[in-house]
Amino acid sequence: MKGTQGRARGFTLVETSIALLVLLVAGLAASSLFVYAIKYNTGANDRAVAQAIAQRQMEVLRKTTFSDIADSTQTVTAAGGRQFTLAVAVCNDGSAACGGSTTVKRMTVTVTPLSAGSALKINAVSLVTLRSDSSTGDYF
């Protein structure tokens, strides 16, 4: 029993400081992953809202009379105060890009977020469709 009474074993201040430093580095790495995940989810939400706005505008264009469909641009405020630019481009000059006929209109609805709410920049959401004059009897 001579050797066991001399010194009690335990953690020194240096060992404890090193352990805390290692935990601090690991904690900061994990927190940066959480920040990235939040930004990524915000971008995904913006894309989903932009898709819904574009789909709603397409439904409005479906109900609009053929002769009244025209280019337009407006600002839309979604739930939560997020703002988007809604642009409608209509092509009806009879070129091949428009379907090759003056009785067919190519409609492109593009929705873009106005402010960069997240660090991850999202591209605009676009929907494209063709619509024919009801007098032809053909609908696309």
One Martini backbone bead per residue (centre of mass of N, CA, C, O) as a GRO file, in nm:
protein
  140
    1MET     BB    1   0.050   0.067   0.003
    2LYS     BB    2   0.262   0.280  -0.071
    3GLY     BB    3   0.183   0.380  -0.379
    4THR     BB    4  -0.130   0.482  -0.328
    5GLN     BB    5  -0.080   0.742  -0.129
    6GLY     BB    6   0.067   0.966  -0.291
    7ARG     BB    7  -0.134   0.980  -0.561
    8ALA     BB    8  -0.401   1.121  -0.712
    9ARG     BB    9  -0.609   1.050  -0.971
   10GLY     BB   10  -0.675   1.283  -1.252
   11PHE     BB   11  -0.773   1.571  -1.386
   12THR     BB   12  -0.636   1.819  -1.545
   13LEU     BB   13  -0.644   2.133  -1.666
   14VAL     BB   14  -0.532   2.064  -1.947
   15GLU     BB   15  -0.721   1.828  -2.019
   16THR     BB   16  -0.983   1.989  -1.993
   17SER     BB   17  -0.918   2.209  -2.205
   18ILE     BB   18  -0.888   2.017  -2.447
   19ALA     BB   19  -1.172   1.894  -2.435
   20LEU     BB   20  -1.326   2.165  -2.475
   21LEU     BB   21  -1.201   2.234  -2.752
   22VAL     BB   22  -1.307   1.989  -2.903
   23LEU     BB   23  -1.610   2.046  -2.846
   24LEU     BB   24  -1.618   2.325  -2.980
   25VAL     BB   25  -1.550   2.237  -3.268
   26ALA     BB   26  -1.786   2.037  -3.299
   27GLY     BB   27  -2.014   2.245  -3.242
   28LEU     BB   28  -1.952   2.438  -3.480
   29ALA     BB   29  -1.992   2.233  -3.705
   30ALA     BB   30  -2.290   2.167  -3.641
   31SER     BB   31  -2.404   2.458  -3.663
   32SER     BB   32  -2.337   2.499  -3.967
   33LEU     BB   33  -2.533   2.278  -4.062
   34PHE     BB   34  -2.792   2.414  -3.962
   35VAL     BB   35  -2.769   2.671  -4.130
   36TYR     BB   36  -2.772   2.531  -4.405
   37ALA     BB   37  -3.048   2.390  -4.372
   38ILE     BB   38  -3.217   2.644  -4.344
   39LYS     BB   39  -3.146   2.768  -4.620
   40TYR     BB   40  -3.238   2.529  -4.794
   41ASN     BB   41  -3.538   2.530  -4.698
   42THR     BB   42  -3.601   2.815  -4.795
   43GLY     BB   43  -3.552   2.757  -5.096
   44ALA     BB   44  -3.767   2.532  -5.119
   45ASN     BB   45  -4.005   2.711  -5.041
   46ASP     BB   46  -3.979   2.914  -5.270
   47ARG     BB   47  -4.027   2.709  -5.498
   48ALA     BB   48  -4.309   2.617  -5.406
   49VAL     BB   49  -4.445   2.896  -5.419
   50ALA     BB   50  -4.377   2.960  -5.715
   51GLN     BB   51  -4.531   2.718  -5.831
   52ALA     BB   52  -4.812   2.800  -5.724
   53ILE     BB   53  -4.829   3.073  -5.866
   54ALA     BB   54  -4.797   2.968  -6.157
   55GLN     BB   55  -5.042   2.778  -6.154
   56ARG     BB   56  -5.255   2.992  -6.094
   57GLN     BB   57  -5.199   3.161  -6.352
   58MET     BB   58  -5.269   2.939  -6.554
   59GLU     BB   59  -5.566   2.919  -6.467
   60VAL     BB   60  -5.637   3.207  -6.547
   61LEU     BB   61  -5.559   3.174  -6.851
   62ARG     BB   62  -5.771   2.953  -6.912
   63LYS     BB   63  -6.023   3.158  -6.848
   64THR     BB   64  -5.927   3.335  -7.058
   65THR     BB   65  -5.967   3.483  -7.328
   66PHE     BB   66  -5.788   3.459  -7.610
   67SER     BB   67  -5.777   3.778  -7.685
   68ASP     BB   68  -5.682   3.865  -7.369
   69ILE     BB   69  -5.409   3.752  -7.396
   70ALA     BB   70  -5.116   3.889  -7.223
   71ASP     BB   71  -4.873   4.061  -7.128
   72SER     BB   72  -4.716   4.051  -6.791
   73THR     BB   73  -4.642   4.234  -6.476
   74GLN     BB   74  -4.599   4.137  -6.125
   75THR     BB   75  -4.654   4.164  -5.777
   76VAL     BB   76  -4.630   3.906  -5.527
   77THR     BB   77  -4.776   3.823  -5.211
   78ALA     BB   78  -4.709   3.602  -4.983
   79ALA     BB   79  -4.704   3.419  -4.734
   80GLY     BB   80  -4.505   3.603  -4.504
   81GLY     BB   81  -4.418   3.848  -4.721
   82ARG     BB   82  -4.329   3.724  -4.975
   83GLN     BB   83  -4.179   3.825  -5.283
   84PHE     BB   84  -4.291   3.821  -5.632
   85THR     BB   85  -4.235   3.780  -5.976
   86LEU     BB   86  -4.486   3.805  -6.234
   87ALA     BB   87  -4.451   3.663  -6.563
   88VAL     BB   88  -4.607   3.715  -6.886
   89ALA     BB   89  -4.558   3.535  -7.193
   90VAL     BB   90  -4.669   3.602  -7.531
   91CYS     BB   91  -4.700   3.392  -7.826
   92ASN     BB   92  -4.869   3.500  -8.159
   93ASP     BB   93  -4.710   3.509  -8.471
   94GLY     BB   94  -4.675   3.208  -8.620
   95SER     BB   95  -4.437   3.080  -8.535
   96ALA     BB   96  -4.267   2.803  -8.444
   97ALA     BB   97  -4.248   2.891  -8.137
   98CYS     BB   98  -4.587   2.924  -8.140
   99GLY     BB   99  -4.690   2.671  -8.347
  100GLY     BB  100  -4.747   2.801  -8.651
  101SER     BB  101  -4.993   2.986  -8.541
  102THR     BB  102  -5.247   3.233  -8.483
  103THR     BB  103  -5.428   3.016  -8.303
  104VAL     BB  104  -5.161   3.009  -8.126
  105LYS     BB  105  -5.045   3.017  -7.785
  106ARG     BB  106  -4.753   3.097  -7.605
  107MET     BB  107  -4.720   3.039  -7.254
  108THR     BB  108  -4.520   3.218  -7.005
  109VAL     BB  109  -4.453   3.150  -6.663
  110THR     BB  110  -4.272   3.366  -6.432
  111VAL     BB  111  -4.113   3.307  -6.110
  112THR     BB  112  -3.957   3.547  -5.881
  113PRO     BB  113  -3.771   3.631  -5.633
  114LEU     BB  114  -3.690   3.939  -5.500
  115SER     BB  115  -3.549   3.843  -5.248
  116ALA     BB  116  -3.262   3.727  -5.068
  117GLY     BB  117  -3.352   3.523  -4.813
  118SER     BB  118  -3.119   3.346  -4.913
  119ALA     BB  119  -2.803   3.232  -4.992
  120LEU     BB  120  -2.963   3.053  -5.183
  121LYS     BB  121  -3.003   3.078  -5.507
  122ILE     BB  122  -3.287   3.096  -5.699
  123ASN     BB  123  -3.457   3.017  -5.958
  124ALA     BB  124  -3.680   3.040  -6.175
  125VAL     BB  125  -4.018   2.968  -6.237
  126SER     BB  126  -4.144   2.774  -6.520
  127LEU     BB  127  -4.431   2.787  -6.740
  128VAL     BB  128  -4.547   2.599  -7.031
  129THR     BB  129  -4.794   2.671  -7.292
  130LEU     BB  130  -5.063   2.585  -7.506
  131ARG     BB  131  -5.310   2.781  -7.697
  132SER     BB  132  -5.618   2.775  -7.847
  133ASP     BB  133  -5.859   2.854  -8.037
  134SER     BB  134  -6.194   2.771  -8.012
  135SER     BB  135  -6.258   2.765  -8.326
  136THR     BB  136  -6.078   2.502  -8.387
  137GLY     BB  137  -6.118   2.272  -8.143
  138ASP     BB  138  -5.826   2.288  -8.028
  139TYR     BB  139  -5.654   2.156  -7.749
  140PHE     BB  140  -5.353   2.165  -7.529
   0.00000   0.00000   0.00000
